[in-house]
């Protein structure tokens, strides 16, 4: 195939999201009430989520229509292109064919608006005035502040402090959209103040920032909480990427042999691979490769168990791969991948052997990012660079003619401080021993 960029027309953009839950041979373990430890009643979530999203979270409907107001905003940047990375192929000397789904073309520069727009819409429909959320590297906070502005809503973002300091331009964009952004731990919440008393210099974590955002939402009647990954409805909204990839590969006369995505909470990876789950379960040989940092090795070293999604133990208990809700990952520059838990859906299919997981150190990831940039011309986010590193390794191992597709989840134009540290040789590679991880897992509930 000679074409380098495969574009869909607006008419070809998917009009429905794909829900994998009805197609799973074994159902997901139910979320548990944090107080009773029994299956969670849906109405218990109404303090922080609108009813429409709660319904999607637990839906048994395979295809869910995308409302026209959401499609209207999607059309600002969707469908996104599928690109043949010919120069990267040449640079590494592979006979495999590499494609990447470029989600960096969105206003926020990442895949995150796919769910941010949907969540803002459903909250607006139920009269919510403000959304509170957390963000790691800032991509989710940027996406939600953009989405809230599209629906004339307010947005409050708790950004993990180490990323807040590393990536100041994310905060500038959030505020320019009209959102408010605070470093977490903050003095705005009780859990934030408790952490600051223990450690005034705390770099924070996504689990802590989630606790702050949930507390904010639960204590204000006009506010709901929005989550950028992990939960079923978030992964559902992201399936638009995989559905577009299927159409684009069909246009190119290709079938994927390997699908690759970075994993933090699991939404971009799940969005890419889940539309291929029916084929995978029917026995087609498609590899799903999830890539994470060695500093936060949830799938490669975590435990499959019920755990809280946040440090303050306010969220429902989810059955997932986890490093323990109190786990504080090192302040690596891929802030969006510094989460202790994994999406229950991604965890479930990984537990059943459908997913391969790889973990890398940040210096080798930045090496891959630099190679990609010098070959293809575009600067990837540190998170995206994990997928690039795995893709390069897989392509070097691949048989001639194999097709590898990775999700280019976001650009790195606001991550130049990270690249500066890399070029100076200041990046430190961090990994935790099995003993340290076992210690972090001791706080998991014993169920």
ZITA-V620161 format. One record per run of one state. SS is the DSSP state (a for helix, b for strand, c for the rest). FROM is the first residue (numbers start at 0). TO is the last residue. Records with the same first field share a line. If there is no record, write none. Layout:
# ZITA-V620161
SS->FROM-TO / FROM-TO
This chain:
# ZITA-V620161
c->0-3 / 6-8 / 12-14 / 18-19 / 23-30 / 32-37 / 39-40 / 45-49 / 57-61 / 65-66 / 74-80 / 84-84 / 92-95 / 105-108 / 110-111 / 125-128 / 135-137 / 150-152 / 166-166 / 177-178 / 184-188 / 198-204 / 218-221 / 225-230 / 252-256 / 262-265 / 281-285 / 296-296 / 301-301 / 308-315 / 322-333 / 337-339 / 341-342 / 351-353 / 360-360 / 376-378 / 380-380 / 397-401 / 408-408 / 411-414 / 424-432 / 443-446
b->4-5 / 15-17 / 31-31 / 38-38 / 62-64 / 81-83 / 96-101 / 109-109 / 129-134 / 153-159 / 179-183 / 222-224 / 257-261 / 286-292 / 302-307 / 316-321 / 340-340 / 354-359 / 379-379 / 402-407 / 409-410
a->9-11 / 20-22 / 41-44 / 50-56 / 67-73 / 85-91 / 102-104 / 112-124 / 138-149 / 160-165 / 167-176 / 189-197 / 205-217 / 231-251 / 266-280 / 293-295 / 297-300 / 334-336 / 343-350 / 361-375 / 381-396 / 415-423 / 433-442
